[in-house]
Each structure stands twice: as C-alpha cells, then as structure tokens.
Amino acid sequence: MYEHRTRPKYVMVAAFDGWNDACQSATNVIRHLVSKYRSLEVGHISRDGYYDYQTSRPMQCVIQGTRRILWPQTAFYDITVTDDLHLLAQLGPEPNYRWMDYVRETLHFAKQYDVSRIVTLGSMFAECPHTRDLPIDVSVDGVQSDLESEYNGPIGIPHIIDAMAIEEGFDTTSIWVSVPQYLGGNEPCPQATLELFQQLASVIGLKLNAQELEGKADQWRAHCDVMVRNNADLDGYVDQLEHDYDLKQHARTIASAGTPAVEQLVQEAEAYLRDLP
C-alpha cells in the first residue's frame, strides 16, 4: 500500500540586487535561505532584453583553467523549509527594461507552483540609529500596516511585482527595512538582513534558522559602536537620531492608549520644542 503525500504549500519570496537592496540586506535573505536549507535551482528568466550590460555587467571567471562568462539573469530556487512548506525564491539584478514583461514572467512561475502568497523584500537608506531596532515597513495586499510611514516617491521592481500580483488575485506581503544612512558604502548590514528574515518567518508562520545571522548582527553593531565612539560629530548625530526615534516610539505608545493620552503627548511635544536650541 502506497502512502499518499500531499503537495507542499509554496510561498514565493523575491529580492533584487541594485536600487532596492541597500547594503545587500534583502538579497542576503535569499542567499542565507539557499545556504541553510535544501535548495534546487528550478528556472530562470532569460537575460535578453531586460538588462543594460553597462549597468549590470557580465562577469568573467576562470574555472579549472577554462574561462566562463556569467551573464546577469534571474534565478528561481525551490527551498525546502519543511516537508509541508517550500519557498519559491527569486533572486537577480533589478531589470533595466521591459518591467511589465519581466513581472509577467515572474507571475508565470508563481502560477506554475500555485503559490499561496508572494513576499517581496527591499532595503533602503534612512535616518535611523544602529543602536535601535531598524525600522520595518510592511504592507499586506497593498495596504501598509503603519499609515504614518506611508511612502510616496520612486519605486522599484518589488513594488511593480506586488501591484501586478494583486491585480492577478495573489495574496501579497511587501517587507522593507531601513539601513542607517550615516554608515554609507555598500558593506553588508547583517542586522537589516536579520530583521527582514525574522519578519519573513512571521509571515510564513515558522521559526527559521537565524543563528548565524544573529551572530553577524552582534558583530556589526559592535563595529558600528566603535566607529561612532571614534567620531565626535557622528556620536552627536547618533544621539539626536536616538532621541528622535525614542520620541516617535513614545508617541505611538501614547496614541495607541486612546484619546485621553493625546493631551499628554501634546504637552510633551511642546516641552521638547521649547528645549530645542
């Protein structure tokens, strides 16, 4: 007698190199998943017509004395999280051209795997301190959970995927993390990757293996602490960011307590403004 096994549930998660990926924080979520769970590359989106090779340049590598050219392209991975849950992970450079065609190909893969939800990841630079939890913005089916942080401005391919997926009837979640602007450069930010990873785990309803990311995040914060202590101007700037961050968090706490607490919030805000130089 043969045991009947049901097909696993699939959730699609997508991240893209480039403008949507400050400090590689979003794409490193996918890379971490691929490295820690059983993964199989199951498809790709053809490079032709989507990329400007002066922007996303081909790479040359030599393997056992043989030269190979690696062209920019999007890859899809089937990642086994549990027997009952797989992730269809999409990873590649943000395309330069024909975004709507590119998204149609993306959604074609999603339909083939009958995914239950599409999750897009992104990271951006912002004025926030490294000493606090990095700000996370989440939208579900196009509606942001925190209306105060509603974004208006230029968008990237994750936003287009989210919007077109909703039009096609998919359930969607978009998760963005803010990375401290004052750090500059494009060195990895493990803290941002960790917070995206934890939010993704919450969305899919499973505890994911984050131990390695937690260790790297601790090292990153310690490095930032040293950098700030050795720069008086930067130290003062981070103090101000911490003050603003804590004030906003306090305001949210009071606002959530109901109308009677609003007067207290107004009084504290007025006192803060009086104390400004």
Phi, psi and chi 1 to 4 in degrees:
 res  aa     phi    psi   chi1   chi2   chi3   chi4
   1 MET       -  128.9 -177.8  175.0  179.4      -
   2 TYR   -91.2  138.9  -66.0   98.5      -      -
   3 GLU   -81.2  128.3  179.8 -177.0   -5.0      -
   4 HIS   -85.6  122.0  176.1   69.4      -      -
   5 ARG  -109.9  129.5  -63.4 -168.8   62.9 -178.2
   6 THR   -77.0  154.0   58.3      -      -      -
   7 ARG   -69.2  138.0 -173.4  175.6 -176.0  -84.9
   8 PRO   -66.8  155.2   23.9  -33.5      -      -
   9 LYS   -76.9  140.6  172.9 -176.0  174.7 -178.4
  10 TYR  -116.7  133.9  -84.6   85.4      -      -
  11 VAL  -118.3  132.4  172.9      -      -      -
  12 MET   -94.2  136.3 -177.2  173.4  175.5      -
  13 VAL  -132.1  130.9   54.6      -      -      -
  14 ALA  -129.6  139.2      -      -      -      -
  15 ALA  -147.5  151.2      -      -      -      -
  16 PHE  -136.3  135.3  -59.1   90.1      -      -
  17 ASP   -63.3  149.6  -68.6  -56.0      -      -
  18 GLY   114.2 -140.9      -      -      -      -
  19 TRP   -57.2  -31.6 -173.3   81.8      -      -
  20 ASN   -89.3   11.1  -45.5  -83.2      -      -
  21 ASP  -138.4   59.5 -168.8   32.5      -      -
  22 ALA   -56.6  127.3      -      -      -      -
  23 CYS    57.4   26.6  -66.3      -      -      -
  24 GLN    57.8   23.6  -55.2  146.7   56.7      -
  25 SER   -66.9  -37.3  -56.6      -      -      -
  26 ALA   -79.0  -47.6      -      -      -      -
  27 THR   -65.6  -28.6   52.4      -      -      -
  28 ASN   -68.6  -19.7  -82.2  -15.4      -      -
  29 VAL   -63.7  -46.7  171.6      -      -      -
  30 ILE   -64.2  -45.2  -54.7  -66.0      -      -
  31 ARG   -60.6  -38.9  -64.2 -174.6 -175.2  102.0
  32 HIS   -64.3  -43.9 -179.6   76.2      -      -
  33 LEU   -61.2  -44.6  -72.9  165.0      -      -
  34 VAL   -63.0  -35.6  169.1      -      -      -
  35 SER   -79.4  -24.6   69.4      -      -      -
  36 LYS  -102.7  -15.4  -66.5  -58.9  175.6 -175.7
  37 TYR  -126.3  159.6  -65.9   89.9      -      -
  38 ARG   -63.7  120.7 -177.1  160.9   59.7   87.3
  39 SER  -132.1  146.5  -55.1      -      -      -
  40 LEU  -138.3  125.6  178.6   67.1      -      -
  41 GLU   -70.9  123.1 -173.3  172.2  -18.1      -
  42 VAL  -116.2   -2.7  -67.8      -      -      -
  43 GLY   172.5  174.1      -      -      -      -
  44 HIS  -153.9  163.1   64.1  -87.2      -      -
  45 ILE  -101.0  126.7  -66.5  179.3      -      -
  46 SER   -55.0  141.8  170.2      -      -      -
  47 ARG   -73.2  -29.8   63.2 -174.7  179.9  -89.2
  48 ASP   -62.7  127.3  -67.3  -28.1      -      -
  49 GLY    90.4  -10.6      -      -      -      -
  50 TYR  -105.1  -20.7  -69.5  124.1      -      -
  51 TYR  -122.7  144.3  -66.7  106.6      -      -
  52 ASP   -93.2  111.8  174.7   -5.9      -      -
  53 TYR   -72.5   -9.8  -65.1  139.1      -      -
  54 GLN   -82.4  -16.2  -69.3 -177.3  -34.9      -
  55 THR   -97.6  -51.8  -57.9      -      -      -
  56 SER  -107.4   86.7  -59.4      -      -      -
  57 ARG   -75.4  144.0  -72.0 -171.1  177.2  -87.1
  58 PRO   -61.3  154.1  -16.9   29.0      -      -
  59 MET  -115.3  139.9  -59.4  -68.4  -68.7      -
  60 GLN  -103.2  135.9  175.8  177.1  -63.6      -
  61 CYS  -139.5  153.8   63.7      -      -      -
  62 VAL  -114.7  119.1  177.7      -      -      -
  63 ILE  -116.3  114.3  -58.5  175.5      -      -
  64 GLN    51.2   44.5  -64.4 -178.3  -21.9      -
  65 GLY    82.8   -3.1      -      -      -      -
  66 THR  -107.1  127.7  -58.3      -      -      -
  67 ARG   -77.5  136.0 -177.5 -179.0   66.5 -179.6
  68 ARG  -130.5  145.2  -68.1 -171.5   59.2 -171.7
  69 ILE  -109.8  124.6  -63.8  177.1      -      -
  70 LEU  -102.6  117.2  -55.6  178.8      -      -
  71 TRP   -91.0  146.8  -64.4   88.2      -      -
  72 PRO   -64.6  130.0   21.5  -30.8      -      -
  73 GLN  -158.7  166.2   66.6  175.5   14.3      -
  74 THR   -97.1  134.0  -64.2      -      -      -
  75 ALA  -115.1  149.3      -      -      -      -
  76 PHE  -116.9  135.6  -69.5   87.4      -      -
  77 TYR  -122.2  137.0  -59.6   90.1      -      -
  78 ASP   -93.8  109.8 -174.7  -23.5      -      -
  79 ILE  -108.4  120.9  -58.5  174.2      -      -
  80 THR   -86.5  104.4  -56.8      -      -      -
  81 VAL   -84.1  -49.0  178.5      -      -      -
  82 THR  -140.2  174.3   68.9      -      -      -
  83 ASP   -61.6  -28.2  -71.1  -19.9      -      -
  84 ASP   -96.7  -12.9  -61.8  -37.7      -      -
  85 LEU  -134.8  124.0  175.9   65.0      -      -
  86 HIS  -118.9  153.3  -72.8 -147.2      -      -
  87 LEU  -107.7  133.1  -62.2  177.8      -      -
  88 LEU   -97.8  101.8  177.6   64.4      -      -
  89 ALA   -97.9  132.5      -      -      -      -
  90 GLN  -111.9  127.0  179.5  178.9   11.9      -
  91 LEU  -142.2  130.2  176.8   65.0      -      -
  92 GLY   175.7  174.7      -      -      -      -
  93 PRO   -69.5  147.6  -10.9   25.3      -      -
  94 GLU   -61.4  130.3 -178.3 -179.8   46.9      -
  95 PRO   -67.9  153.4   24.4  -32.8      -      -
  96 ASN   -92.1  -27.7  -57.6  102.8      -      -
  97 TYR  -132.7  162.0  -52.0  116.2      -      -
  98 ARG    51.9   54.4  -64.0  169.8   52.1 -154.6
  99 TRP   -61.0  -40.9  -80.8   17.8      -      -
 100 MET   -66.7  -39.4  -65.1 -174.9   71.0      -
 101 ASP   -63.8  -41.0  -70.4  -20.2      -      -
 102 TYR   -61.0  -43.9 -179.8   90.8      -      -
 103 VAL   -67.9  -36.2  173.3      -      -      -
 104 ARG   -60.9  -40.2  -70.3 -171.7 -171.7  100.5
 105 GLU   -64.9  -39.3  -70.8 -158.4   51.0      -
 106 THR   -60.2  -47.7  -65.6      -      -      -
 107 LEU   -69.1  -25.8  -63.0 -177.6      -      -
 108 HIS   -62.2  -43.6  176.0   69.4      -      -
 109 PHE   -62.3  -42.2  -86.0   93.9      -      -
 110 ALA   -60.7  -39.4      -      -      -      -
 111 LYS   -69.9  -38.0  -69.2  172.8 -177.2  175.7
 112 GLN   -58.9  -35.9  -77.8 -175.8  -44.9      -
 113 TYR   -96.7    2.7  -77.5   80.0      -      -
 114 ASP    51.3   50.5 -167.8   25.9      -      -
 115 VAL   -67.5  145.9  -56.7      -      -      -
 116 SER   -87.6  -21.8   60.8      -      -      -
 117 ARG  -157.5  146.7  177.8  169.7  -65.4  -84.5
 118 ILE  -111.8  124.0  -65.1  177.3      -      -
 119 VAL  -114.7  122.1 -178.5      -      -      -
 120 THR  -106.3  142.7   55.7      -      -      -
 121 LEU  -118.8  145.5  -53.6  176.3      -      -
 122 GLY  -154.7  161.2      -      -      -      -
 123 SER  -141.9  146.1   53.7      -      -      -
 124 MET  -143.8  154.2   57.8 -172.6  173.1      -
 125 PHE   -78.4  143.1  -71.9  111.4      -      -
 126 ALA  -156.0  168.0      -      -      -      -
 127 GLU   -85.5   92.9  -67.3 -173.0  -12.8      -
 128 CYS  -147.9  149.5   56.6      -      -      -
 129 PRO   -85.3  145.8   30.1  -33.3      -      -
 130 HIS   -74.4  -12.5   74.5  -84.2      -      -
 131 THR   -84.5   -2.0   51.5      -      -      -
 132 ARG  -121.1  168.8  -57.4  -69.4 -172.0  -91.5
 133 ASP   -57.3  133.4  -70.8  -19.5      -      -
 134 LEU   -70.6  138.6  -60.2 -178.9      -      -
 135 PRO   -60.8  135.5  -23.7   34.6      -      -
 136 ILE  -118.9  130.5  -71.6  -82.8      -      -
 137 ASP  -112.7  128.5  -70.4  -33.5      -      -
 138 VAL  -125.4  133.6  179.5      -      -      -
 139 SER  -125.7  138.6   62.6      -      -      -
 140 VAL  -117.1  121.8  177.0      -      -      -
 141 ASP    52.9   38.9  -61.2  -31.1      -      -
 142 GLY    85.5   -1.5      -      -      -      -
 143 VAL  -109.7  122.7  179.1      -      -      -
 144 GLN   -77.2  140.8 -103.5 -178.1  -56.8      -
 145 SER   -73.1  -28.9   57.3      -      -      -
 146 ASP  -116.0   99.4 -175.0   -4.8      -      -
 147 LEU   -65.6  -23.7  -63.8 -179.1      -      -
 148 GLU   -65.8  -26.1  -70.1 -175.7    9.3      -
 149 SER  -102.9   18.5   62.2      -      -      -
 150 GLU   -55.6  132.3 -114.5 -179.1   28.9      -
 151 TYR   -97.0  135.7  174.3   74.4      -      -
 152 ASN  -129.9  122.4  -64.8  -74.7      -      -
 153 GLY   156.2 -166.9      -      -      -      -
 154 PRO   -60.1  148.2  -20.2   31.6      -      -
 155 ILE  -129.0  164.0   57.8  174.0      -      -
 156 GLY  -117.7 -172.4      -      -      -      -
 157 ILE   -61.6  -31.4 -160.9   68.6      -      -
 158 PRO   -60.1  -37.2  -25.3   36.2      -      -
 159 HIS   -66.3  -37.6  -65.7   83.8      -      -
 160 ILE   -67.9  -42.4  -53.6  -58.8      -      -
 161 ILE   -59.9  -45.4  -69.9  175.7      -      -
 162 ASP   -59.6  -46.8 -170.0   64.3      -      -
 163 ALA   -66.5  -45.8      -      -      -      -
 164 MET   -71.0  -31.4  -69.4 -179.0   64.9      -
 165 ALA   -64.7  -40.9      -      -      -      -
 166 ILE   -61.9  -42.3  -68.5  171.2      -      -
 167 GLU   -61.4  -30.7  -69.0  176.2    0.1      -
 168 GLU   -85.7   -0.5  -68.7  -71.5  -34.9      -
 169 GLY    93.7    9.0      -      -      -      -
 170 PHE   -79.7  148.4  -72.6   97.2      -      -
 171 ASP   -78.0  137.3  -66.6  -29.7      -      -
 172 THR  -134.5  152.8   71.1      -      -      -
 173 THR  -137.6  132.5  -58.8      -      -      -
 174 SER  -117.1  127.7  178.7      -      -      -
 175 ILE  -124.8  123.5  -50.0  170.9      -      -
 176 TRP  -125.6  141.5  -76.5   73.0      -      -
 177 VAL  -119.4  146.7   65.3      -      -      -
 178 SER   -97.4  137.4  -65.6      -      -      -
 179 VAL  -113.2  134.9  177.6      -      -      -
 180 PRO   -53.5  122.5  -27.7   36.1      -      -
 181 GLN   -62.6  -35.3  178.3   76.4   50.0      -
 182 TYR   -68.9  -12.4   56.7   84.7      -      -
 183 LEU   -73.1  -31.0  -63.3  178.1      -      -
 184 GLY    61.1 -177.6      -      -      -      -
 185 GLY    63.9 -167.2      -      -      -      -
 186 ASN  -133.6   27.5 -161.2   36.5      -      -
 187 GLU   -66.4  146.5  -69.6  -62.5  -45.9      -
 188 PRO   -56.4  147.8  -25.6   34.9      -      -
 189 CYS  -119.4   87.9  178.7      -      -      -
 190 PRO   -58.7  -29.9  -21.2   32.1      -      -
 191 GLN   -63.5  -42.3 -179.2   65.9   35.3      -
 192 ALA   -66.3  -42.0      -      -      -      -
 193 THR   -61.7  -42.2  -62.5      -      -      -
 194 LEU   -60.8  -43.9  173.6   63.1      -      -
 195 GLU   -69.7  -35.6  -65.5 -170.1   29.5      -
 196 LEU   -63.5  -43.8  -76.9  174.4      -      -
 197 PHE   -61.1  -44.0 -168.8   77.4      -      -
 198 GLN   -65.8  -38.3  -69.0  171.3  -28.8      -
 199 GLN   -67.9  -38.7 -168.8   67.0   45.9      -
 200 LEU   -61.1  -43.1  173.0   64.1      -      -
 201 ALA   -58.9  -39.5      -      -      -      -
 202 SER   -64.9  -39.4  175.5      -      -      -
 203 VAL   -64.5  -42.8  168.2      -      -      -
 204 ILE   -86.9   -7.5   65.7  176.9      -      -
 205 GLY    76.2   30.8      -      -      -      -
 206 LEU  -137.0  151.9  -75.4  177.1      -      -
 207 LYS   -85.0  119.4 -177.8  175.1  176.4   58.9
 208 LEU  -101.9  158.0  -63.4  174.0      -      -
 209 ASN   -73.7  103.2 -178.2    0.5      -      -
 210 ALA  -115.9   10.6      -      -      -      -
 211 GLN   -58.7  -45.5 -175.8  174.4   -1.2      -
 212 GLU   -64.2  -40.7 -177.7  177.5  -42.1      -
 213 LEU   -65.2  -37.6  -72.2  176.2      -      -
 214 GLU   -62.6  -41.5  -70.5  167.9   -8.1      -
 215 GLY   -64.2  -42.6      -      -      -      -
 216 LYS   -66.5  -35.5  -70.3 -179.4  177.8  179.4
 217 ALA   -66.2  -39.3      -      -      -      -
 218 ASP   -60.9  -43.8  -71.8  -18.0      -      -
 219 GLN   -64.8  -39.2  -66.4  173.7    3.3      -
 220 TRP   -63.2  -45.5  174.7   83.2      -      -
 221 ARG   -63.4  -40.7  -74.6 -167.7  -60.9  -87.9
 222 ALA   -63.1  -40.6      -      -      -      -
 223 HIS   -63.5  -42.6  171.1   75.4      -      -
 224 CYS   -64.5  -39.2  -68.3      -      -      -
 225 ASP   -58.6  -45.2  -73.2  -16.8      -      -
 226 VAL   -63.6  -44.1  171.8      -      -      -
 227 MET   -60.4  -41.6 -178.8 -179.0   67.9      -
 228 VAL   -70.7  -42.0  169.6      -      -      -
 229 ARG   -62.3  -28.5  -77.7 -160.9  -57.6  -91.3
 230 ASN   -88.6    6.8  -69.2  -27.5      -      -
 231 ASN  -138.0  105.5 -174.2  -40.2      -      -
 232 ALA   -61.0  -42.6      -      -      -      -
 233 ASP   -62.8  -44.0  -69.7  -20.8      -      -
 234 LEU   -67.0  -36.9 -173.7   55.5      -      -
 235 ASP   -60.5  -44.3 -167.4   22.3      -      -
 236 GLY   -65.4  -38.6      -      -      -      -
 237 TYR   -63.7  -43.2  176.8   63.5      -      -
 238 VAL   -66.7  -37.0  172.2      -      -      -
 239 ASP   -57.1  -42.8  -78.5  -15.1      -      -
 240 GLN   -66.8  -40.6 -175.5   60.8   52.1      -
 241 LEU   -62.7  -40.8  -70.2  178.8      -      -
 242 GLU   -62.0  -43.1  -70.7  173.6  -20.6      -
 243 HIS   -61.5  -47.2 -175.4  -85.9      -      -
 244 ASP   -63.7  -41.5  -66.0  -15.5      -      -
 245 TYR   -61.8  -48.0 -177.7  100.5      -      -
 246 ASP   -65.4  -36.2  -67.0  -17.7      -      -
 247 LEU   -64.3  -42.7 -174.1   65.5      -      -
 248 LYS   -64.9  -41.7  -72.1  178.6 -178.3  177.7
 249 GLN   -63.4  -39.7  -70.7  -61.4  110.0      -
 250 HIS   -64.8  -39.5 -174.2   48.5      -      -
 251 ALA   -63.3  -41.3      -      -      -      -
 252 ARG   -63.7  -40.0  -71.4 -168.6  177.7   98.0
 253 THR   -63.2  -44.5  -59.9      -      -      -
 254 ILE   -67.8  -42.9  -67.5  176.7      -      -
 255 ALA   -61.2  -37.6      -      -      -      -
 256 SER   -71.9  -14.2   65.4      -      -      -
 257 ALA   -80.1  -14.0      -      -      -      -
 258 GLY   114.6  175.8      -      -      -      -
 259 THR   -59.8  -41.2  -56.7      -      -      -
 260 PRO   -57.7  -26.0  -25.7   35.6      -      -
 261 ALA   -83.9  -10.1      -      -      -      -
 262 VAL   -64.6  -39.4  173.1      -      -      -
 263 GLU   -59.4  -40.0  -70.0 -175.7    9.1      -
 264 GLN   -62.8  -40.5  177.6 -171.8  -15.0      -
 265 LEU   -62.4  -43.8  174.9   61.2      -      -
 266 VAL   -62.2  -44.3  171.7      -      -      -
 267 GLN   -61.9  -41.9  -67.9  171.3   -0.1      -
 268 GLU   -67.4  -38.3  -68.8 -178.5   -0.7      -
 269 ALA   -65.3  -41.9      -      -      -      -
 270 GLU   -63.8  -40.2  -71.4  174.6  -15.9      -
 271 ALA   -64.0  -38.6      -      -      -      -
 272 TYR   -63.7  -43.5  166.7   68.5      -      -
 273 LEU   -65.7  -35.6  -67.9  174.1      -      -
 274 ARG   -65.9  -30.6  -76.8 -164.9  -58.9  -90.4
 275 ASP   -81.8   -9.9  -68.3  -21.1      -      -
 276 LEU   -67.7  143.2  -72.5  177.2      -      -
 277 PRO   -68.8      -   22.6  -31.0      -      -
